[in-house]
Amino acid sequence: GFNCEGTRTTTTAGAPITPVMACDLNCFGDGAEAVKLYGSLGEGDGAAVRGLSLEQCRESCQGTTDCEGILYTNGTAAKPMRQSMCFGKKNFHISKCQPGERGIVTEVLKTMPSGQCAIVGDPHVITWDRVFGQALLQTDPGDHWLVKSTALMIMGRFGFTDRFTNASSATGVAVTGPMIHGHRLVVEYVGPAQGHEGFEATWDGQPILATFPSSLTSPDGALRARFDYMNPSDFHREGRHTIGGIEGNLPSYLFEIEPDLSIYVLTGPDNCNIVITTRKIQGGQEGYCGNFNCNPDDDLLEQLQAKGLAGPVPLNESVFPEPPKAPRAIGAVLYGGPAED
């Protein structure tokens, strides 16, 4: 193989290469950067090697220094191509890929790809794998797993609000785990003021971003945080859903946590939209955001129910250290007492 500068690297022939992830997606432009493979014709996203088998395409990427995966097409059974096309790729961002057409397949070979999960509205959960598919609905109040893994734990807090009195909305998010060095981020609506003044953020239990606008970097550099006017559409196509109108910047939080996690929170009157951006987690992950395997068909409520992950988590197992403070957020949450009227 050759890297994109044309320098040969050596690979050892052996067992077939197993992709980290195979996706029915067309990843180009913002979805993945182009890497020129040895023998490619063309430039940029159009640079392709023709006439390779899928396994040869994988091997070409495997032997190219910068290449992290491939985009491959040989047409369809109804319309086969005269010559297959193999494109080298890196820096995969699955949520920015397009649907796979004409027999195109994207395979990530060497790294964990990035993706997004969005929790918006009342609330719709747009999973890692349902970039274009139907959102999951989660209408029960309580603390629910968004991402459950050994490396990263993200929990959403849901409660009834003045706007949605019968179906819960997201009112906060809490994050911890070895991936972020055991730190804990919590942001939630606590009231009584409506809008951004009613929200509170803490890092390792200490209040942060108490004034608007404000920003900070934690002493260890692990967290860069901002509380300011931002454009929700810059973070997700559904970032404005039910809260943000159709244009303009709105009061928002942005938390960038080393090494590869970003949490965007659009503050509503007494609820919020949440966009999580991170890499697929080695060792697997579960929760309402899904398992990040590029299969939208297994992101089902029934799957979560079968694994005991669909319902609210008791407070003593929650990533949130305290019960909700928001006036309506308690709802029918199972915090050891009956539902409050």
TIBA-374383 format. One record per residue (C-alpha): residue in three letters; y, z, x. Coordinates in nm, 3 decimals, decimal comma, always signed. Example, Ala and Ser with C-alpha at 12.3 -4.5 7.8 and 13.67 -1.06 7.14 Angstrom:
2
ALA:-0,450:+0,780:+1,230 .
SER:-0,106:+0,714:+1,367 .
This chain:
341
GLY:+0,000:+0,000:+0,000 .
PHE:+0,369:-0,021:+0,089 .
ASN:+0,654:+0,202:-0,009 .
CYS:+0,973:+0,058:-0,155 .
GLU:+1,107:-0,002:+0,196 .
GLY:+0,798:-0,207:+0,279 .
THR:+0,628:+0,050:+0,502 .
ARG:+0,252:+0,063:+0,460 .
THR:+0,090:+0,392:+0,374 .
THR:-0,284:+0,445:+0,391 .
THR:-0,512:+0,529:+0,101 .
THR:-0,881:+0,602:+0,111 .
ALA:-1,103:+0,417:-0,131 .
GLY:-1,305:+0,656:-0,344 .
ALA:-1,337:+0,782:-0,698 .
PRO:-1,125:+0,615:-0,966 .
ILE:-0,775:+0,757:-1,001 .
THR:-0,736:+0,980:-1,306 .
PRO:-0,386:+0,977:-1,459 .
VAL:-0,204:+1,305:-1,522 .
MET:-0,101:+1,148:-1,852 .
ALA:-0,150:+0,810:-2,020 .
CYS:+0,107:+0,720:-2,284 .
ASP:+0,151:+0,445:-2,539 .
LEU:+0,513:+0,414:-2,423 .
ASN:+0,735:+0,170:-2,241 .
CYS:+0,913:+0,379:-1,974 .
PHE:+1,201:+0,193:-1,812 .
GLY:+1,574:+0,254:-1,762 .
ASP:+1,643:+0,620:-1,837 .
GLY:+1,271:+0,671:-1,912 .
ALA:+1,163:+0,611:-1,551 .
GLU:+1,315:+0,471:-1,234 .
ALA:+1,175:+0,154:-1,083 .
VAL:+0,980:+0,168:-0,755 .
LYS:+0,907:-0,161:-0,580 .
LEU:+0,536:-0,197:-0,505 .
TYR:+0,402:-0,418:-0,227 .
GLY:+0,385:-0,776:-0,350 .
SER:+0,637:-0,721:-0,631 .
LEU:+0,846:-1,011:-0,750 .
GLY:+1,185:-0,944:-0,908 .
GLU:+1,428:-0,654:-0,880 .
GLY:+1,493:-0,324:-1,056 .
ASP:+1,304:-0,269:-1,383 .
GLY:+1,179:-0,627:-1,357 .
ALA:+1,001:-0,583:-1,021 .
ALA:+0,628:-0,635:-1,092 .
VAL:+0,305:-0,724:-0,915 .
ARG:+0,110:-0,984:-1,112 .
GLY:-0,261:-1,032:-1,154 .
LEU:-0,385:-0,680:-1,078 .
SER:-0,645:-0,489:-1,277 .
LEU:-0,537:-0,152:-1,415 .
GLU:-0,729:+0,029:-1,139 .
GLN:-0,570:-0,193:-0,871 .
CYS:-0,229:-0,117:-1,019 .
ARG:-0,302:+0,257:-0,994 .
GLU:-0,416:+0,215:-0,633 .
SER:-0,099:+0,023:-0,545 .
CYS:+0,112:+0,311:-0,676 .
GLN:-0,110:+0,571:-0,510 .
GLY:-0,045:+0,404:-0,174 .
THR:+0,332:+0,376:-0,221 .
THR:+0,533:+0,676:-0,102 .
ASP:+0,790:+0,704:-0,382 .
CYS:+0,569:+0,583:-0,666 .
GLU:+0,471:+0,852:-0,921 .
GLY:+0,317:+0,634:-1,191 .
ILE:+0,289:+0,290:-1,341 .
LEU:+0,379:+0,075:-1,636 .
TYR:+0,104:-0,183:-1,693 .
THR:+0,047:-0,462:-1,940 .
ASN:-0,212:-0,733:-1,983 .
GLY:-0,092:-0,832:-2,329 .
THR:-0,299:-0,765:-2,639 .
ALA:-0,639:-0,885:-2,756 .
ALA:-0,464:-1,122:-2,994 .
LYS:-0,211:-1,237:-2,733 .
PRO:-0,347:-1,187:-2,380 .
MET:-0,116:-1,261:-2,087 .
ARG:-0,203:-1,523:-1,829 .
GLN:-0,140:-1,263:-1,557 .
SER:-0,116:-0,887:-1,590 .
MET:+0,203:-0,711:-1,477 .
CYS:+0,213:-0,386:-1,280 .
PHE:+0,539:-0,192:-1,236 .
GLY:+0,586:+0,109:-1,006 .
LYS:+0,776:+0,407:-1,151 .
LYS:+0,911:+0,753:-1,062 .
ASN:+1,112:+1,034:-1,226 .
PHE:+0,948:+1,003:-1,568 .
HIS:+1,140:+1,140:-1,865 .
ILE:+0,906:+1,088:-2,159 .
SER:+1,165:+1,159:-2,430 .
LYS:+1,376:+0,867:-2,302 .
CYS:+1,094:+0,610:-2,308 .
GLN:+1,058:+0,346:-2,578 .
PRO:+0,751:+0,285:-2,798 .
GLY:+0,479:+0,087:-2,621 .
GLU:+0,462:-0,272:-2,742 .
ARG:+0,258:-0,579:-2,650 .
GLY:-0,019:-0,373:-2,493 .
ILE:+0,210:-0,183:-2,254 .
VAL:+0,081:+0,150:-2,124 .
THR:+0,259:+0,407:-1,908 .
GLU:+0,052:+0,626:-1,675 .
VAL:+0,186:+0,923:-1,479 .
LEU:-0,027:+0,960:-1,166 .
LYS:+0,124:+1,200:-0,912 .
THR:+0,362:+1,444:-1,079 .
MET:+0,438:+1,636:-1,395 .
PRO:+0,674:+1,430:-1,615 .
SER:+0,983:+1,569:-1,785 .
GLY:+1,020:+1,585:-2,162 .
GLN:+1,219:+1,741:-2,443 .
CYS:+1,148:+1,957:-2,744 .
ALA:+1,420:+2,001:-3,006 .
ILE:+1,440:+2,262:-3,282 .
VAL:+1,701:+2,149:-3,533 .
GLY:+1,806:+2,209:-3,891 .
ASP:+1,592:+2,407:-4,128 .
PRO:+1,402:+2,377:-3,888 .
HIS:+1,243:+2,055:-3,771 .
VAL:+1,056:+2,074:-3,440 .
ILE:+1,058:+1,744:-3,251 .
THR:+0,771:+1,797:-3,008 .
TRP:+0,730:+1,669:-2,651 .
ASP:+0,497:+1,397:-2,780 .
ARG:+0,661:+1,307:-3,112 .
VAL:+0,960:+1,130:-2,960 .
PHE:+0,960:+0,884:-3,250 .
GLY:+0,718:+1,050:-3,493 .
GLN:+0,758:+1,295:-3,775 .
ALA:+0,886:+1,641:-3,685 .
LEU:+0,687:+1,958:-3,748 .
LEU:+0,835:+2,190:-4,008 .
GLN:+0,850:+2,564:-3,943 .
THR:+1,011:+2,741:-4,238 .
ASP:+0,885:+3,099:-4,194 .
PRO:+1,110:+3,371:-4,052 .
GLY:+1,008:+3,562:-3,741 .
ASP:+0,954:+3,508:-3,370 .
HIS:+0,735:+3,202:-3,308 .
TRP:+0,589:+3,047:-2,995 .
LEU:+0,767:+2,729:-2,892 .
VAL:+0,604:+2,712:-2,548 .
LYS:+0,312:+2,936:-2,460 .
SER:+0,164:+2,899:-2,111 .
THR:+0,086:+3,116:-1,811 .
ALA:+0,390:+2,983:-1,623 .
LEU:+0,654:+2,967:-1,896 .
MET:+0,699:+3,148:-2,227 .
ILE:+0,962:+3,031:-2,475 .
MET:+0,996:+3,187:-2,816 .
GLY:+1,219:+3,083:-3,106 .
ARG:+1,362:+3,336:-3,347 .
PHE:+1,389:+3,211:-3,706 .
GLY:+1,559:+3,370:-4,001 .
PHE:+1,724:+3,305:-4,336 .
THR:+2,090:+3,211:-4,316 .
ASP:+2,381:+3,171:-4,556 .
ARG:+2,326:+2,795:-4,560 .
PHE:+1,945:+2,800:-4,582 .
THR:+1,857:+3,106:-4,791 .
ASN:+1,495:+3,010:-4,872 .
ALA:+1,380:+2,830:-4,556 .
SER:+1,441:+2,980:-4,215 .
SER:+1,657:+2,828:-3,945 .
ALA:+1,655:+2,892:-3,572 .
THR:+1,878:+3,189:-3,491 .
GLY:+1,788:+3,235:-3,124 .
VAL:+1,567:+3,157:-2,826 .
ALA:+1,412:+3,376:-2,553 .
VAL:+1,262:+3,256:-2,224 .
THR:+1,064:+3,422:-1,943 .
GLY:+0,769:+3,363:-1,710 .
PRO:+0,665:+3,316:-1,346 .
MET:+0,812:+2,963:-1,344 .
ILE:+1,161:+3,118:-1,369 .
HIS:+1,071:+3,405:-1,132 .
GLY:+1,025:+3,663:-1,407 .
HIS:+1,384:+3,642:-1,529 .
ARG:+1,450:+3,668:-1,901 .
LEU:+1,711:+3,469:-2,092 .
VAL:+1,792:+3,558:-2,453 .
VAL:+2,055:+3,392:-2,673 .
GLU:+2,081:+3,462:-3,045 .
TYR:+2,310:+3,498:-3,340 .
VAL:+2,387:+3,868:-3,386 .
GLY:+2,687:+3,853:-3,623 .
PRO:+2,888:+3,965:-3,798 .
ALA:+3,138:+3,691:-3,705 .
GLN:+3,033:+3,337:-3,792 .
GLY:+3,018:+3,054:-3,542 .
HIS:+3,012:+3,090:-3,165 .
GLU:+3,183:+3,431:-3,177 .
GLY:+2,874:+3,572:-3,350 .
PHE:+2,634:+3,470:-3,069 .
GLU:+2,526:+3,680:-2,773 .
ALA:+2,352:+3,581:-2,448 .
THR:+2,179:+3,807:-2,196 .
TRP:+2,015:+3,746:-1,857 .
ASP:+1,767:+4,014:-1,753 .
GLY:+1,912:+4,237:-2,025 .
GLN:+2,274:+4,208:-1,907 .
PRO:+2,535:+4,035:-2,128 .
ILE:+2,661:+3,704:-1,992 .
LEU:+2,917:+3,445:-2,109 .
ALA:+3,088:+3,706:-2,327 .
THR:+3,409:+3,503:-2,351 .
PHE:+3,463:+3,144:-2,464 .
PRO:+3,487:+2,924:-2,268 .
SER:+3,311:+3,065:-1,962 .
SER:+3,053:+2,980:-1,695 .
LEU:+2,851:+3,159:-1,430 .
THR:+2,594:+3,124:-1,156 .
SER:+2,353:+3,417:-1,114 .
PRO:+2,361:+3,597:-0,775 .
ASP:+2,024:+3,450:-0,676 .
GLY:+2,127:+3,101:-0,785 .
ALA:+1,841:+3,079:-1,035 .
LEU:+2,072:+3,035:-1,337 .
ARG:+2,372:+2,813:-1,394 .
ALA:+2,517:+2,876:-1,739 .
ARG:+2,807:+2,742:-1,943 .
PHE:+2,955:+2,835:-2,282 .
ASP:+3,202:+2,564:-2,379 .
TYR:+3,274:+2,262:-2,596 .
MET:+2,997:+2,004:-2,544 .
ASN:+2,870:+1,692:-2,718 .
PRO:+2,532:+1,770:-2,883 .
SER:+2,442:+1,399:-2,878 .
ASP:+2,443:+1,411:-2,496 .
PHE:+2,142:+1,644:-2,509 .
HIS:+1,929:+1,496:-2,790 .
ARG:+1,963:+1,221:-3,050 .
GLU:+1,908:+1,490:-3,319 .
GLY:+2,123:+1,750:-3,143 .
ARG:+2,381:+1,756:-3,423 .
HIS:+2,129:+1,780:-3,707 .
THR:+2,278:+1,970:-4,008 .
ILE:+2,529:+2,158:-3,786 .
GLY:+2,731:+1,912:-3,585 .
GLY:+2,878:+1,647:-3,812 .
ILE:+2,885:+1,299:-3,664 .
GLU:+3,111:+1,322:-3,359 .
GLY:+3,311:+1,540:-3,128 .
ASN:+3,244:+1,830:-2,892 .
LEU:+3,129:+2,163:-3,035 .
PRO:+3,085:+2,521:-2,903 .
SER:+2,754:+2,522:-2,715 .
TYR:+2,555:+2,699:-2,448 .
LEU:+2,387:+2,521:-2,157 .
PHE:+2,145:+2,715:-1,937 .
GLU:+2,002:+2,542:-1,629 .
ILE:+1,729:+2,753:-1,472 .
GLU:+1,557:+2,675:-1,141 .
PRO:+1,341:+2,490:-1,079 .
ASP:+1,314:+2,253:-1,378 .
LEU:+1,428:+2,407:-1,705 .
SER:+1,730:+2,336:-1,921 .
ILE:+1,808:+2,505:-2,255 .
TYR:+2,089:+2,367:-2,472 .
VAL:+2,200:+2,567:-2,776 .
LEU:+2,443:+2,431:-3,036 .
THR:+2,594:+2,729:-3,217 .
GLY:+2,618:+2,694:-3,595 .
PRO:+2,773:+2,932:-3,850 .
ASP:+2,479:+3,175:-3,831 .
ASN:+2,205:+2,951:-3,692 .
CYS:+2,157:+2,716:-3,398 .
ASN:+1,995:+2,398:-3,274 .
ILE:+1,790:+2,427:-2,953 .
VAL:+1,695:+2,155:-2,703 .
ILE:+1,444:+2,243:-2,429 .
THR:+1,411:+2,007:-2,132 .
THR:+1,143:+2,073:-1,870 .
ARG:+0,838:+1,928:-1,698 .
LYS:+0,485:+1,929:-1,834 .
ILE:+0,328:+2,256:-1,724 .
GLN:+0,025:+2,255:-1,497 .
GLY:-0,263:+2,440:-1,659 .
GLY:-0,165:+2,345:-2,013 .
GLN:+0,071:+2,464:-2,283 .
GLU:+0,068:+2,533:-2,657 .
GLY:+0,313:+2,630:-2,931 .
TYR:+0,532:+2,453:-3,183 .
CYS:+0,667:+2,221:-2,912 .
GLY:+0,314:+2,087:-2,867 .
ASN:+0,073:+2,042:-2,577 .
PHE:+0,264:+1,761:-2,396 .
ASN:-0,033:+1,525:-2,358 .
CYS:+0,135:+1,208:-2,490 .
ASN:-0,075:+1,218:-2,807 .
PRO:+0,155:+1,271:-3,109 .
ASP:-0,142:+1,286:-3,347 .
ASP:-0,263:+1,629:-3,229 .
ASP:+0,075:+1,802:-3,279 .
LEU:-0,035:+1,944:-3,612 .
LEU:+0,033:+2,268:-3,795 .
GLU:-0,344:+2,290:-3,858 .
GLN:-0,404:+2,291:-3,480 .
LEU:-0,159:+2,580:-3,437 .
GLN:-0,319:+2,768:-3,727 .
ALA:-0,666:+2,724:-3,576 .
LYS:-0,539:+2,876:-3,247 .
GLY:-0,356:+3,162:-3,419 .
LEU:-0,018:+3,028:-3,303 .
ALA:+0,136:+2,921:-3,636 .
GLY:+0,255:+3,259:-3,763 .
PRO:+0,520:+3,505:-3,645 .
VAL:+0,447:+3,728:-3,345 .
PRO:+0,478:+4,109:-3,376 .
LEU:+0,782:+4,247:-3,194 .
ASN:+0,567:+4,427:-2,935 .
GLU:+0,431:+4,084:-2,830 .
SER:+0,762:+3,900:-2,856 .
VAL:+0,966:+3,761:-2,567 .
PHE:+1,267:+3,901:-2,756 .
PRO:+1,310:+4,263:-2,642 .
GLU:+1,474:+4,380:-2,966 .
PRO:+1,452:+4,309:-3,340 .
PRO:+1,710:+4,071:-3,487 .
LYS:+2,058:+4,208:-3,545 .
ALA:+2,185:+3,926:-3,765 .
PRO:+2,255:+4,029:-4,126 .
ARG:+2,018:+3,779:-4,287 .
ALA:+1,787:+3,703:-3,995 .
ILE:+1,540:+3,980:-4,079 .
GLY:+1,415:+3,814:-4,399 .
ALA:+1,040:+3,856:-4,431 .
VAL:+0,984:+3,904:-4,058 .
LEU:+0,684:+4,116:-3,970 .
TYR:+0,861:+4,386:-3,771 .
GLY:+0,657:+4,669:-3,911 .
GLY:+0,843:+4,702:-4,240 .
PRO:+0,867:+4,526:-4,575 .
ALA:+1,090:+4,226:-4,634 .
GLU:+1,451:+4,319:-4,688 .
ASP:+1,643:+4,192:-4,990 .
